[in-house]
């Protein structure tokens, strides 16, 4: 049990975990610090002998094949014992990588961003604006490939109608929105609390597929993420994006990175359906499911806009691919739409990647982020592992 909540191995692992190459990180009490691990047969196998950081591990050529065939790896214990906290803690499955996100990549969430902009962050105005814009924008945006000739024609049409927006520019224009979601080492993992800033009264989870990208731009695998967003803050001004996105515990990633291996390929990932479940202590429940196939830009295109000759990530990166969901179910009253309440349980899942589960609290009530890059280097030095970074 962690933070008063319990999870089981079967609940968080992919449906075909027995054939998956799953890598992640744990804080091991026995090892005295964070360890990259391979999860196999519900056991946590230590990879620090190969690489002491996830960043370094993913830079190794052929790492998926090597790990699939690896034998006699040191056993750090049962995964259940990390979910309970007995052997240590399950961490976000990244460390030194940059944490980046692509925005406005799905038609429904694209529409909601325009609504936020029009509502100026006021949730009570959103419903009326949605009813006005949805019939026009919704039909125009669905099935439009970003940067295409059709997208240019839609842009011209919407401009003539006075409906163009900065969000539509990055949604269907040639250039994607790529922003920094949070800092290296700051993401929380499966089972942790996620944070909502105290100034926000209109916010939501953003369930996303997250790519693991090597320093040379190769896409190695994927995991799940929650790009927690403050709709009222970003809606007031796009210049408040950093305040809306990068806060204490506002980025959750996990439970593990599934490396491409065997039948699990980028093409297979592009066909997954991602589900969202939010359950509140007030009895509120919201569910939904959306397909990755509805994305307006391919994962390869988004990575090419992230990492290229103009911008590099020598420690690798993870890239949130954008949310398929735009929660609008009324919660606090008619027309006020969805917002989180403290205590909400958020589940983001797809059979091939497992289930990321977190509980909601305010950012000033979540544990402070204190273990950064310098602390990691000091810990690895004390464990005589710096040569494995």
C-alpha positions, 0 to 999 in steps of 0.5 A, a space after each residue: 500500500 502506498 499513500 493509503 492506496 493499493 495496486 496489484 501487479 495484474 492490474 497495472 501490467 500489459 495484457 501480454 506482459 509475459 512476452 513484453 520487454 518492460 523496463 522501468 525504475 524503482 527505488 530499491 531499499 536494498 540497493 540504497 537508491 534508484 535502479 533501472 530494472 527489467 520486469 519479468 514474471 512479476 519480478 524486478 531485475 536489476 539492470 545497473 550492471 548494464 547501465 545505472 540510468 534509464 537514459 544510458 540504458 536506452 542509448 545501448 544499440 539493440 537493447 530490446 533484443 539484449 534484454 529479451 535474451 538476458 539471463 541471470 540478472 540480479 533479482 531485486 524482489 517481487 514487483 508486488 513488494 514495490 507496489 506495497 512499499 515493502 521493498 522500495 518504490 515504483 518510480 517514473 521509468 525515466 531519469 535524465 531524459 528531457 520531458 517534452 509534449 506535443 499539443 493539440 494533436 487530436 480534433 476533439 481536444 483541438 476544439 476544446 483548446 479553442 473553447 478555452 481560449 474563447 472562454 478566457 478560462 471561465 468554465 461557466 462560459 464553455 458550454 455555450 461556446 461549445 454549442 456554437 463552435 462544435 458544429 462548425 469546427 468539429 466537422 471541419 477538423 476531423 480527418 484533416 492531416 496537419 500540414 496538408 493541402 486540405 488543412 490549408 484550405 480549412 485554415 483559409 475557410 475558418 479565417 474567412 469565418 473569423 474562427 481561426 485560433 493559435 490552437 488551430 495553427 499548431 493543430 493543423 498547420 505545418 508546425 507542431 506545438 512541442 513544449 517542455 512538460 516538466 524537468 528531468 527527474 521531476 515526473 511521478 510514477 504509477 501509484 503516486 499522487 498528481 498535483 493540481 495547482 491551488 489557483 485552479 478551479 477548472 482542470 483535467 487529466 490529459 491521458 497520452 501515449 508517451 514515446 521513448 526517444 533515443 538521443 539520435 531520434 530513434 523511437 525505442 518504445 512507449 509508455 503512458 502519461 498524464 499531462 495534468 492541465 489547468 484549463 482556466 490558467 492556460 485559457 486566460 493566456 497561452 503565455 501561462 502555458 508553463 504555469 498551467 503545465 509544469 508544477 509539483 507532481 503535475 507529470 505522471 509517467 508509467 508504469 513501464 516503458 515497453 520496448 519495441 520487440 517482436 510483435 510490438 511495433 510502432 505500427 501496432 502502437 499507432 492502432 491502440 485505444 487508450 481508456 480513461 477512468 476518473 472516480 471521485 470520493 464524491 461518487 462521480 465517475 467519468 469514463 472514455 476511450 479514444 483511438 490513437 489512429 485519430 491523431 493529426 500527425 504521425 508519431 514519426 512526424 512529431 519526433 522529427 519536429 522534436 529532434 533534428 539538426 536544429 535541436 538535440 537531446 543528448 540524454 534522450 527524451 520522452 514525448 507526450 503525443 497529445 491527448 485524445 480526451 476533452 472531458 466535458 461531463 458536468 461535475 459541480 453544476 450544469 454547464 460547468 463541465 469537468 474539473 478534478 476534486 482532491 481524492 480523484 483516482 485517475 486510470 489511463 490504460 491500454 492493453 499493450 502498455 498496461 495501466 497508469 494509476 494516480 490519485 489527485 491532490 493539490 500541488 502544495 500537498 503532494 510530496 516536494 520534488 527534492 531528488 534531482 540530477 545532482 542528487 542522482 549523481 551523488 547517489 550513484 557516486 556513493 554506490 560506485 556506479 558513475 562509470 555506468 551512467 
